[in-house]
Amino acid sequence: MATQPSKTLETFANPRPERDFEINMECPEFTCVCPKTGQPDFATIRITYVPDQICLELKSLKLYLWSYRNEGAFHEAVTNQILDDLVAACQPRKMTVVGDFNVRGGIHTTVTASYSQN
């Protein structure tokens, strides 16, 4: 059976919850659809977080990001939605999501959304 996009984010127990450490992930092949033109938008999504009790599982993250391929979303909205969903899934101490979108119409857009427990 072929792997399918999914909004389900899986997690696993943090192997060192007593220590702050940073996890960095990058998805250079993110795509969504411009809600105005219907054209694809391409981006690199960078996720940096300090886990608390649980960590994000990478395959489910890949399938989650893949689920945006046919969804219409503005750059600002999709970057913030990804942050909201990831924070809800793993309750990190802090997290930053950067959406670095390819040039469209002569404009390069980078959106940064951050969360902190404090």
Steps between C-alpha positions, in 0.01 A plus 500: 500500500628846411568752774235771517503856639364526854424769758584253780820590683662219698738545791734300721637544851787745533806290587648784712213713635716637782728679249437784258615403151402635162361302209524652150308363203476623143256413224631650174213364291193656666215598269159655545268685262452876473135564591486796259650347185480124558869479410738291712718670758832336582688549826755368740346449843748514788395381845709555811379393842601411853289199600346456841359151566447385141660539156353508151531183293655583162297281262171637633644853470585432136146373430352796689698752291410306186130546586524869403579427134141549384388755758466869430680709758677832523864479611426669833204275576666170415816578700296591808271197458800268485634654822160467672462135397854402599474674838168324566654164409819512706465786754863616464683737731547724197463474124558709189366425152644686202328489162757607239292530183642508148477819299155573356425809301850627570457484880671261739306440823623358829254458789623420853258391775615420854363347820638489854355334812589804709 
